[in-house]
Structure formats: structure tokens, C-alpha cells
Amino acid sequence: MSLYKRGAIWWVRFIAPDGRRVRRSTGTADRDAAAEYHDRLKAECWRVRRFGERPRHTWQEAAVKWLKETPHKATQDKDREILRWLDPYLGSRSLETIDRELLLGIGELKVKEASPSTTNRYLALVWAILRKARDEWDWLERVPKIHFYVVRNKRIRWITREQADKLLSLLPPHQAAMARFALATGLRQRNVCRLEWTQVDLRQRLAWIHPDQAKARKAIGVPLNAEAMSVLRGCLGAHAQYVFTYAGEPVWQVNTKAWRAAVKKAGLEPFRWHDLRHTWASWHAQAGTPLNVLQELGGWECAEMVRRYTHLGVVHLREHAERIVCHDRGTAQANFSEVKRKMLIMLVATGGLEPPTSAL
């Protein structure tokens, strides 16, 4: 029996009847359970070879294969994070055993610690992997239906300039610089964290995001305003490669204890790092930036994403809104004055009132 340990977990290793090398985690630290898994897996490989049965594959195999086939995804780091969270619940499970009830339970667990929209993203990744296992890898015959949560809150979370100033004052200096840059450019968290000096031209006041770094897989040109330039000048000389660093090392994570504490102390909960991008776009919309320009600045692939901010940029419609108000007020005032004039004339004619000259 080929059992060995990696950390606290037992792994199996053997040659299948068809000559394949099988190496797989048992998902358990119990040796007896691992031995049972080994025997069952070996018997399954024999049945596949002898009777032509469909080989069984585990969730871990599917997850690894998914990551190998999707290196082009701009959100692969997020996929890895989601898969790490899912591993204790799905790990060594055979794909055939992942049913609707199990996924409902996982959704209920996740929604207790996160929003419905975040939970939906976790479930959507599971669904995508299972569909790929069915449609492309031929590992699965059917995919269970997945219950997605209804997301009713469509509001964009953004803060005022005064609130932003308060938040920045409470952040550690390195994180405050990153947040200032995000508010000045609208760049996503990953693009701010991994920004390199080779992507910045201070003379032309320009930065750029390469296609493989952008979510839409299209290059983004980033004009640098005075605030962004101020931040970059403050970072000069800190690191040879990366713009934003802490203790001489690049910063890969911004959702830290310090960030959460600053948000709470500023009274802005709930407020995520990504909401800095919403704030940047909201400020632009309020300042009258045309939506097609905002779309290009933000690197959005479709105009629908930018339309979320249209309700904030309606200053140019104010004069049109005033037209009916001014017209109605003028008409009402004129009608009232005319009625008043006629009543005074009638009273004077009947001898009931001595009119002042100004009234007539």
C-alpha cells in the first residue's frame, strides 16, 4: 500500500491497471480512513479498466484542472481564494456526490459571513467548474441545480470628499498613499498593488495597465492628475520595481486589520476597498464627466457598467427640469393677478371699495 504524509494529511500513490500514475490526497489525517480511501480508489481504477466504467474524479482534481486551463483569467487570484475556502467542504469528494443539498448548505454557511452577492460568486465558480467537467472533460453526466441568492440592493457605495479625507487620515501611511492613488485614478485593487515603475511616465503624467493585467483584457491608459502625481512623487526611491511597498516589500493585500479598523473608526461601515473605485466614478459623474469618457478612463468593457453612475451626473438636466416649474409659477401668478384685478374693478364699480391706485 502506497500511503504517505504531506503535512498532517495522508496521500495515496500507485500505478493504475492502465499504466497511469495516480497521486491523490485522501483529505484526512486518519490513517485507517486513508487506507480505506486507497483501497476504494484502487478498486475503482480496476473496474474502469475491466468494465469500461466512467472514472471518478474528485473536486480537488477538477479545481486543479480548472486553474491550469484558466491562467488567462484576470480574476484567477480570486478563484484561488474561493477554492481555498471551498476545499474543507468539497476537497476529496467525488464530483458525483456534489448535489443540490450540499451546495445549499455551503451557500448557507457563506451567506452568514458575507453578502448574498459574494455568496453567489462562490456558487457561480462551483457551477462553472461542474459544467466544464460535464461538457468538456466528460467527467460528469449531470450538474445539480444551484440556488442563487436574490440581490436586492443595487445601490452604489461611495463616500464624500470629507469622508474620504477622514478615512485617509486614519490609515497607515503606505495604505493611505494607495487609497489616495485609487481615488485619483479609479484603478482596481490588483492594479494598484502591482503597479510597477516601468508602467509610469512621470514626464508625460501617464501610467498604463497592460492587457494581461486588466479585467477586460484590454490595455488601459491612465492619465495622472495632480493628486496622483503627488502620490507617485512621494513613493519615488522606496523600491526599484514596485510603486507601493511596505517595509521594503510590495503590498499584495489591502483588506487588512488596519483597513477595517480605519473604516470602522471613520464610521463608514460597510465600505470595501473596491468602493474607492465606485467613489472615483461617482465624483466624476457629479463633476459632469461624459459617460463615454468615464468608460474609457475606467477601462470598462461595456457602457452598461458606467450607467450605474448616471443618476449622480444630472447637473446638465437642471435647466430642463426648471422649465415646467418656472412656466407653471409664472402662469399661476399671472392668472392670480388677473383674477385679483377683475375683483377689485367689480368692487369699485359697485361702490364697495375705494381702490388704491397701485392695485389697478
C-alpha positions as semicolon CSV with decimal commas, in nm:
position;residue;x (nm);y (nm);z (nm)
1;M;0,000;0,000;0,000
2;S;0,142;0,337;-0,102
3;L;0,038;0,582;0,167
4;Y;0,246;0,880;0,262
5;K;0,201;1,204;0,451
6;R;0,221;1,563;0,336
7;G;0,187;1,771;0,649
8;A;-0,094;1,620;0,854
9;I;-0,280;1,475;0,553
10;W;-0,233;1,128;0,408
11;W;-0,183;1,086;0,032
12;V;-0,209;0,779;-0,192
13;R;0,027;0,685;-0,473
14;F;0,006;0,383;-0,703
15;I;0,013;0,266;-1,067
16;A;-0,336;0,207;-1,211
17;P;-0,410;-0,101;-1,428
18;D;-0,398;0,116;-1,741
19;G;-0,048;0,238;-1,654
20;R;-0,147;0,577;-1,517
21;R;0,031;0,712;-1,213
22;V;-0,226;0,802;-0,951
23;R;-0,129;1,050;-0,680
24;R;-0,406;1,198;-0,476
25;S;-0,485;1,349;-0,137
26;T;-0,714;1,144;0,085
27;G;-0,828;1,462;0,261
28;T;-0,786;1,305;0,605
29;A;-0,526;1,281;0,880
30;D;-0,664;0,946;0,995
31;R;-0,453;0,658;0,862
32;D;-0,732;0,398;0,870
33;A;-0,964;0,627;0,673
34;A;-0,681;0,698;0,430
35;A;-0,619;0,325;0,383
36;E;-0,988;0,270;0,313
37;Y;-0,980;0,552;0,057
38;H;-0,672;0,395;-0,106
39;D;-0,838;0,054;-0,141
40;R;-1,161;0,201;-0,274
41;L;-0,975;0,415;-0,530
42;K;-0,763;0,124;-0,645
43;A;-1,072;-0,097;-0,686
44;E;-1,241;0,179;-0,883
45;C;-0,944;0,202;-1,121
46;W;-0,967;-0,174;-1,174
47;R;-1,339;-0,153;-1,259
48;V;-1,275;0,127;-1,503
49;R;-1,015;-0,087;-1,678
50;R;-1,212;-0,412;-1,660
51;F;-1,568;-0,299;-1,728
52;G;-1,519;0,035;-1,900
53;E;-1,691;0,232;-1,625
54;R;-1,658;0,609;-1,618
55;P;-1,362;0,701;-1,394
56;R;-1,449;0,902;-1,086
57;H;-1,282;1,236;-1,026
58;T;-1,267;1,445;-0,712
59;W;-1,340;1,811;-0,663
60;Q;-0,970;1,874;-0,597
61;E;-0,882;1,728;-0,937
62;A;-1,144;1,947;-1,103
63;A;-1,021;2,257;-0,918
64;V;-0,658;2,196;-1,019
65;K;-0,758;2,133;-1,380
66;W;-0,969;2,450;-1,381
67;L;-0,677;2,662;-1,265
68;K;-0,445;2,505;-1,522
69;E;-0,689;2,584;-1,804
70;T;-0,774;2,940;-1,698
71;P;-0,442;3,121;-1,648
72;H;-0,575;3,395;-1,878
73;K;-0,845;3,498;-1,629
74;A;-0,778;3,836;-1,471
75;T;-0,960;3,710;-1,162
76;Q;-0,767;3,385;-1,118
77;D;-0,626;3,505;-0,786
78;K;-0,984;3,544;-0,667
79;D;-1,066;3,196;-0,798
80;R;-0,778;3,055;-0,590
81;E;-0,910;3,234;-0,282
82;I;-1,259;3,092;-0,338
83;L;-1,127;2,741;-0,400
84;R;-0,924;2,753;-0,077
85;W;-1,241;2,844;0,113
86;L;-1,437;2,562;-0,057
87;D;-1,173;2,293;-0,002
88;P;-1,281;2,186;0,352
89;Y;-1,636;2,126;0,222
90;L;-1,569;1,973;-0,121
91;G;-1,200;1,871;-0,114
92;S;-1,173;1,497;-0,176
93;R;-1,540;1,448;-0,261
94;S;-1,621;1,269;-0,585
95;L;-1,792;1,501;-0,832
96;E;-2,094;1,269;-0,847
97;T;-2,159;1,324;-0,476
98;I;-2,184;1,703;-0,507
99;D;-2,559;1,757;-0,511
100;R;-2,806;2,039;-0,462
101;E;-2,842;1,978;-0,088
102;L;-2,467;2,000;-0,030
103;L;-2,443;2,324;-0,230
104;L;-2,740;2,470;-0,043
105;G;-2,558;2,400;0,283
106;I;-2,238;2,562;0,154
107;G;-2,436;2,867;0,041
108;E;-2,598;2,899;0,384
109;L;-2,258;2,886;0,552
110;K;-2,111;3,151;0,324
111;V;-2,402;3,391;0,339
112;K;-2,363;3,408;0,719
113;E;-2,017;3,563;0,680
114;A;-2,061;3,753;0,354
115;S;-2,321;3,928;0,139
116;P;-2,561;3,744;-0,093
117;S;-2,376;3,878;-0,398
118;T;-2,042;3,745;-0,266
119;T;-2,205;3,409;-0,190
120;N;-2,338;3,400;-0,546
121;R;-1,984;3,445;-0,680
122;Y;-1,865;3,144;-0,479
123;L;-2,155;2,931;-0,602
124;A;-2,109;3,053;-0,960
125;L;-1,749;2,927;-0,961
126;V;-1,863;2,584;-0,839
127;W;-2,127;2,578;-1,113
128;A;-1,875;2,680;-1,381
129;I;-1,632;2,405;-1,281
130;L;-1,902;2,139;-1,269
131;R;-2,034;2,241;-1,611
132;K;-1,683;2,224;-1,755
133;A;-1,643;1,878;-1,602
134;R;-1,964;1,773;-1,776
135;D;-1,936;1,950;-2,112
136;E;-1,563;1,946;-2,186
137;W;-1,383;1,694;-1,966
138;D;-1,654;1,424;-1,977
139;W;-1,607;1,365;-1,605
140;L;-1,969;1,410;-1,508
141;E;-2,308;1,319;-1,650
142;R;-2,518;1,589;-1,489
143;V;-2,478;1,912;-1,297
144;P;-2,703;1,983;-0,997
145;K;-2,919;2,291;-0,998
146;I;-2,780;2,567;-0,783
147;H;-2,983;2,811;-0,575
148;F;-2,852;3,165;-0,617
149;Y;-2,949;3,436;-0,372
150;V;-3,162;3,732;-0,474
151;V;-2,962;4,054;-0,456
152;R;-3,198;4,344;-0,396
153;N;-2,953;4,617;-0,302
154;K;-2,842;4,778;-0,628
155;R;-2,705;5,095;-0,470
156;I;-2,353;5,209;-0,543
157;R;-2,149;5,261;-0,226
158;W;-1,949;5,582;-0,243
159;I;-1,829;5,846;0,003
160;T;-1,796;6,223;0,001
161;R;-1,462;6,404;-0,017
162;E;-1,490;6,492;0,352
163;Q;-1,546;6,127;0,442
164;A;-1,256;6,025;0,219
165;D;-1,026;6,273;0,393
166;K;-1,125;6,132;0,730
167;L;-1,060;5,774;0,616
168;L;-0,721;5,863;0,469
169;S;-0,617;6,031;0,794
170;L;-0,684;5,709;0,984
171;L;-0,495;5,472;0,753
172;P;-0,126;5,379;0,788
173;P;0,088;5,598;0,557
174;H;0,158;5,326;0,296
175;Q;-0,209;5,230;0,275
176;A;-0,323;5,593;0,271
177;A;-0,098;5,654;-0,031
178;M;-0,252;5,357;-0,213
179;A;-0,605;5,471;-0,130
180;R;-0,529;5,826;-0,247
181;F;-0,397;5,688;-0,574
182;A;-0,706;5,469;-0,617
183;L;-0,933;5,771;-0,558
184;A;-0,731;5,976;-0,809
185;T;-0,718;5,713;-1,086
186;G;-1,004;5,469;-1,030
187;L;-0,768;5,173;-1,068
188;R;-0,871;4,837;-0,926
189;Q;-0,705;4,695;-0,618
190;R;-0,487;4,447;-0,809
191;N;-0,365;4,714;-1,049
192;V;-0,271;4,949;-0,766
193;C;-0,093;4,679;-0,564
194;R;0,108;4,551;-0,859
195;L;0,184;4,879;-1,029
196;E;0,547;4,891;-1,140
197;W;0,764;5,193;-1,219
198;T;0,800;5,062;-1,575
199;Q;0,428;5,138;-1,616
200;V;0,465;5,503;-1,517
201;D;0,585;5,803;-1,716
202;L;0,608;6,097;-1,478
203;R;0,720;6,337;-1,750
204;Q;0,409;6,277;-1,960
205;R;0,189;6,229;-1,649
206;L;0,073;5,892;-1,770
207;A;0,051;5,534;-1,642
208;W;-0,079;5,225;-1,817
209;I;-0,217;4,884;-1,737
210;H;-0,114;4,603;-1,970
211;P;-0,389;4,385;-2,128
212;D;-0,294;4,079;-1,921
213;Q;-0,331;4,290;-1,604
214;A;-0,672;4,436;-1,692
215;K;-1,000;4,268;-1,603
216;A;-1,139;4,323;-1,954
217;R;-0,807;4,209;-2,106
218;K;-0,764;4,544;-2,282
219;A;-0,485;4,792;-2,218
220;I;-0,584;5,093;-2,007
221;G;-0,420;5,434;-2,033
222;V;-0,425;5,621;-1,703
223;P;-0,384;6,000;-1,717
224;L;-0,232;6,118;-1,391
225;N;-0,394;6,421;-1,228
226;A;-0,220;6,640;-0,970
227;E;-0,325;6,417;-0,679
228;A;-0,192;6,102;-0,848
229;M;0,135;6,276;-0,934
230;S;0,173;6,388;-0,574
231;V;0,133;6,030;-0,451
232;L;0,385;5,894;-0,703
233;R;0,645;6,155;-0,618
234;G;0,612;6,055;-0,254
235;C;0,688;5,693;-0,345
236;L;1,000;5,762;-0,551
237;G;1,307;5,578;-0,433
238;A;1,125;5,339;-0,198
239;H;1,155;5,035;-0,427
240;A;1,330;4,967;-0,757
241;Q;1,040;4,776;-0,913
242;Y;0,710;4,834;-0,739
243;V;0,547;5,170;-0,671
244;F;0,365;5,081;-0,349
245;T;0,556;4,895;-0,079
246;Y;0,568;4,837;0,295
247;A;0,890;4,764;0,483
248;G;1,070;4,727;0,151
249;E;0,829;4,466;0,011
250;P;0,540;4,501;-0,237
251;V;0,190;4,511;-0,088
252;W;-0,033;4,226;-0,207
253;Q;-0,324;4,261;0,036
254;V;-0,518;4,574;0,130
255;N;-0,814;4,429;0,319
256;T;-0,611;4,426;0,638
257;K;-0,688;4,474;1,005
258;A;-0,566;4,833;0,974
259;W;-0,804;4,899;0,681
260;R;-1,104;4,755;0,864
261;A;-1,021;4,948;1,180
262;A;-0,991;5,276;0,988
263;V;-1,323;5,218;0,810
264;K;-1,494;5,145;1,141
265;K;-1,339;5,444;1,318
266;A;-1,440;5,672;1,030
267;G;-1,798;5,547;1,064
268;L;-1,812;5,421;0,706
269;E;-1,907;5,056;0,755
270;P;-1,975;4,876;0,530
271;F;-1,707;5,007;0,294
272;R;-1,478;4,787;0,082
273;W;-1,157;4,877;-0,096
274;H;-1,337;4,837;-0,428
275;D;-1,578;5,111;-0,318
276;L;-1,290;5,354;-0,370
277;R;-1,336;5,287;-0,741
278;H;-1,710;5,350;-0,710
279;T;-1,630;5,674;-0,527
280;W;-1,390;5,785;-0,802
281;A;-1,653;5,717;-1,070
282;S;-1,925;5,890;-0,866
283;W;-1,712;6,201;-0,824
284;H;-1,651;6,208;-1,198
285;A;-2,023;6,173;-1,273
286;Q;-2,106;6,455;-1,031
287;A;-1,840;6,674;-1,193
288;G;-2,004;6,628;-1,535
289;T;-1,754;6,389;-1,698
290;P;-1,930;6,241;-2,006
291;L;-2,011;5,873;-1,961
292;N;-1,819;5,766;-2,273
293;V;-1,510;5,939;-2,133
294;L;-1,566;5,780;-1,791
295;Q;-1,596;5,439;-1,955
296;E;-1,259;5,484;-2,124
297;L;-1,094;5,619;-1,809
298;G;-1,221;5,326;-1,603
299;G;-1,143;5,059;-1,860
300;W;-1,498;4,920;-1,859
301;E;-1,576;4,687;-2,146
302;C;-1,943;4,782;-2,182
303;A;-2,137;5,104;-2,131
304;E;-2,386;4,928;-1,904
305;M;-2,129;4,923;-1,625
306;V;-2,091;5,301;-1,646
307;R;-2,466;5,369;-1,647
308;R;-2,472;5,277;-1,278
309;Y;-2,341;5,629;-1,213
310;T;-2,574;5,824;-1,445
311;H;-2,810;5,926;-1,164
312;L;-2,522;6,114;-0,999
313;G;-2,440;6,328;-1,300
314;V;-2,760;6,513;-1,386
315;V;-2,641;6,873;-1,341
316;H;-2,681;6,935;-1,714
317;L;-3,052;6,847;-1,684
318;R;-3,126;7,105;-1,416
319;E;-3,224;7,384;-1,656
320;H;-3,463;7,146;-1,834
321;A;-3,622;7,045;-1,503
322;E;-3,677;7,412;-1,414
323;R;-3,868;7,482;-1,734
324;I;-4,202;7,343;-1,618
325;V;-4,159;7,482;-1,268
326;C;-4,085;7,835;-1,394
327;H;-4,363;7,815;-1,651
328;D;-4,624;7,694;-1,406
329;R;-4,528;7,951;-1,145
330;G;-4,541;8,233;-1,397
331;T;-4,875;8,122;-1,533
332;A;-5,025;8,078;-1,187
333;Q;-4,903;8,420;-1,076
334;A;-5,040;8,586;-1,390
335;N;-5,378;8,415;-1,350
336;F;-5,397;8,512;-0,985
337;S;-5,310;8,875;-1,062
338;E;-5,574;8,891;-1,336
339;V;-5,846;8,749;-1,110
340;K;-5,746;8,993;-0,834
341;R;-5,761;9,288;-1,077
342;K;-6,108;9,192;-1,202
343;M;-6,243;9,152;-0,848
344;L;-6,115;9,496;-0,747
345;I;-6,274;9,656;-1,054
346;M;-6,605;9,488;-0,971
347;L;-6,595;9,609;-0,610
348;V;-6,517;9,962;-0,719
349;A;-6,798;9,956;-0,974
350;T;-7,050;9,850;-0,710
351;G;-6,922;10,112;-0,462
352;G;-6,796;9,856;-0,220
353;L;-6,431;9,968;-0,220
354;E;-6,217;10,271;-0,277
355;P;-5,927;10,124;-0,478
356;P;-5,565;10,222;-0,426
357;T;-5,405;10,339;-0,745
358;S;-5,138;10,072;-0,730
359;A;-5,392;9,791;-0,724
360;L;-5,532;9,897;-1,061
